[in-house]
Amino acid sequence: MLCVWIQRDQAPGALLTVILIYGTFMCNADASDYAEVLPDSFPSAPAEPLPEFQSEPENAFIVKNRPVKLSCKAAPATQIYFKCNGEWVNQNDHVTRESLDQITGLVVREVDISVSRTQVEELFGLEDYWCQCVAWSSAGTTKSRRAYVRIAYLRKNFEQEPLSREVRLEQEVLLQCRPPEGTPPAEVEWLKNEELIDPAQDSNFLMTVDHDLIIKQARLSDTANYTCVARNVVAKRRSSTATLIVYVSGGWSLWTEWSECNAHCGRGWQRRTRSCTNPAPLNGGAFCEGQPFQRVTCTTLCPVDGGWTEWAKWSACSTECTHWRSRECQAPAPRNGGHHCSGSMMESKNCTDGLCARSESHDHPSQFHRLWLVPARDQGGSCGLSDKKVSLEHTTHPLDSGTGAAVYAGLVGVLLLCVILVLGVGILAYRRSCRHLHGDITDSSSALTAAFHPGNYKPPRQDNPHLPHSSAPPDLTASAGTFCRPLFSSLQQSTLDSHHKITMTTSPLLDTIPSLKIKVYDSSTMSSMELPAGLSSVDAEIMSLKTVGSGQREPYVHTLPGEPAYNASATLGSLGGRLAIPNTGVSLLVPPGTIPQGKFYEMYLIISKWEKTTLPSEGGQTVLSPVVSCGPSGMLLSRPVVLTLPHCAQLETPDWSLTLKTQTNQGAWEEVLTVGEESLSSPCYLQVEEHSCHILMEQLGTYGLVGQSVPPQPACKRLQLALFAPRAPCLSLDYSLRVYCIQDTPHALKEVLELERSLGGVLLEDAKPLLFKDSYHNLRLSIHDIPHAHWRSKLLAKYQEIPFYHIWSGSQRPLHCSFSLERGSVAVSQLSCKICVRQVEGEGQIFQLHTDIQETLRPHSPLPAGGTCLPSSQVGSYAFRLPVSIRQKICASLDAPSARGCDWRLLAHSLGFDRYLNYFATKPSPTGVLLDLWEACHQGDADLVSLATALEDMGKSEVLVVMTTDGDC
């Protein structure tokens, strides 16, 4: 019988000895000797689980000569020992700690050992130095995972270092780095000018798993010194510095205009230049290839001075004893800037060689007159024409004295009667002219002109039946008489009738005059009108419509050429008002106080037709808004007005450079300001929103918004795609579909709808949006899924394209493509197909068409009904959401600067109008201008809540009380 006894307090090395000793003793003894001592059975102890490690030894590195400590913890455990490389670690090298788990009541043992550099270095073999923890309990043993102990190091030399490079702008750059060999492997980081590169903060940098640095698109700011740094627990190593230079190769600017011909007469040269500044070479970039100038031949017409023709024959001798002859400056006529002939065109002289007689004989015997022109001779006997003397011989036949007195009395009476008649006619003409210069209201044709200042408003005469009520503004829609002549002939006749009228011009702005009805009331309520010194061509031509009537004095109505759907007008005074063109998004806000007290102006707002307008875009610019004229153009404003224009720029990403332009009287376009580049000299402020922009300005005129892409990302322009088909039933075999590509503005869609209505077309469904990128790719249109059994397409190619520049420039609109189809027979009525429209390498849209061509199609109108749109004009307080009393109190509270900053500047920040605060700071009431801009931005919704919230955030509770009391917030 073999018996085993385990003594727990003995080390594993002594355990085997105890077993052998007791085993020998028990084998030599006789079992019968203990039969009476040992019981028949032993009580069983409770079952104990296997040890479970709560912590296991971790891999470690020996840095220099510092030993590492390995530890482990297990429960329940009666013994824990380390075994390293297959051998038990001496019991004396263990540090043991024992505790009791308060929850389970199990014994918890924790053991630590130290491993020195010498122990690791003494190990020979392929395997690294490792140690493992073994734990015992009454149920058995459990082993931990192996923990490897290595000696840490890092070599000095990099396997590959980054190299210096020169790359062009926006090129991808790869800087390679292979760190030195080491244990543990070195971690790598990159420095740019000794600053750590973090790819998470700058997405233009990328670090690969091989520790290389990639610059996705080289920027000028990436020109720097780059260093690869490797480090582990032992040391840190730096590579040699690599210098990266990002260069920019030069690009030519646009050609200048051709110079004038250098020869004033005959053959010469013209020259134009360009510069290598777009961009200029930088950091050693290549200079532009090609010549910086061009020269071409030119021919200048030589000036020809005028020359006199031969004198014509003398005329017949007149009763004044003179005759005439003439000549013309036609031999040759002056041309090409030549001088005109010098001298007189006509010549006269005495035709009697010094002797001239004029006689008259009458049947009446009362008188006889004879006029002699006799040369007077001087003492020397010479005779000259200049020395002629007149001798009058008067012979009177004998008459009685009574008859002569009667004749002379009759002559005196006739003379007095003529004088009286002349004075009477003069007085009547004077009184008549005064009546025409004193009208009930300002001549509206003159009020449409530049900044003339009508006189003060006088009380109306009660005897004039044509005057409106004195408290109401004049009615500009009532009519009495109408000019039937065309505008040009009316202007010419008006110019002939009055010498002070302004003459016609040939300005391109004349085409933009709308169909405005202009009244001229005839009364004495207005003082004499003042004409300004300088007028624009449009206003001058309208001014010359002012005519003087005759007979019965009635108001005259004159209709200017144009389309009422694209203009609005109203007579405004100091209370201000608002002009709006329905369904276009175009409006003009005239704040109170803009027009001086007592003055009234006929103000207008016009959208220029595209076929009659020179567009403001040039180069890579694109037109983003309709071209709008507001006037009178020379009108003096006491405070800024707000012009609202819709635009089609996609502003989700900052890829646009937006520029406001204005048109001069000569038709040329000039830049007013560029958004983000404002200065104190900027005459306007531009507030740009998602679909519209609001222009604060103090000079009325013609304006348009243009834009240009800002590299590196291309800008996007919002377009609309509209599908039209014939409205009437199709009676022939041919059928046509038209797809229009227009700007995403209400005005553009309205224009196309009216064009198609005149052509008999109808919109099939709502216009679809399309983002058009500045990528030089065309717009491609194609038709698909045609039922070929009944229909065929007449299109020879697979698709049609609209050139990119035609769409981007906006100079040709409305643009469209037609798809001509032919059905197999008249009995075919159903048509289903798909029309795909997309920009090459860009976005697109698909029209799904299902229609019956034999039915009359109902028009699909995306525009609101006439009753739902905003009125075209609002005068006085009705045009503003904010009452005057509340405006004044808000201005009084916020205009004064506050040390805490709780003034108009904080209001501008809360309302989002703080891009350029210096514009508002230069105004007498910055808060008033901000409120005007707020009124223009919220003309549709009249959102007083946003203004109240901004004031509440500023802590202006007293103003909120006023708004609650006086307004309807």
Helices and strands as residue ranges (DSSP letters): H 12-28, G 31-34, E 52-55, E 60-62, E 68-75, E 79-84, E 87-88, G 91-93, E 95-100, E 107-115, H 117-121, E 129-137, E 140-143, E 147-151, E 153-154, E 165-168, E 173-175, E 182-183, E 187-192, E 195-196, E 205-207, E 213-215, G 220-222, E 224-231, E 236-238, E 242-247, E 266-273, E 293-300, E 322-326, E 346-350, E 356-360, E 367-377, E 383-396, H 401-437, H 444-447, E 481-482, H 487-497, G 508-512, E 517-520, H 537-543, E 556-559, G 564-566, E 567-572, E 577-581, E 586-590, E 601-607, G 610-612, E 622-623, E 628-631, E 641-646, E 656-663, E 669-674, E 685-688, E 692-697, E 702-709, E 716-726, E 734-743, H 746-759, E 761-763, E 768-773, E 779-784, E 791-793, E 800-802, H 804-809, E 815-823, E 830-839, E 844-852, E 873-875, G 876-879, H 884-894, H 904-911, H 917-921, H 926-937, H 944-953, H 957-966
